[in-house]
Amino acid sequence: MRLKYPPEIKIIMMPCTGRVDIIHLLKAFEGGADAVFVAGCLEGECHYLTGNLRAKKRVMKVKKDFAQMGIEPERLEMFNLSSSEGPRFAAIATEMTERAYKLGPSPTKRKLREAWLAEQPQAAAG
């Protein structure tokens, strides 16, 4: 079965989400990502025991830091799913792409962000 998900999605595979460090998440945004999601094993079913729990803590920390910095924490998310849930992965990829479009360009892309904000209806800005 070939799954269809938005072409904007760039997949970076790792042996375990426990290897995802805060610096990886921040580098993704620095590199131009408007949104990032981490897809890990179901809780309690990590092949490396607690890797997905460590990743979840790191994602939550960055989301909290984003909120304190005035960056939408919705730009980052952690999802737990089984490797047999391909259609769910495609749905999550679509959801995150739509979320990124609604949030607009990342604040790290200052000029694009300013242009996008200028185009938004005034009601949304207030």
ABEGO torsion letter per residue (X at the ends): XBBBBBAABBBBBBABAAABBAAAAAAAAAAGBABBBBBBBBBGABAAGAAAAAAAAAAAAAAAAAAAAGBBAAABBBBBBBAABAAAAAAAAAAAAAAAAAAEBBAABAAAAAAAAAABBAAAAX
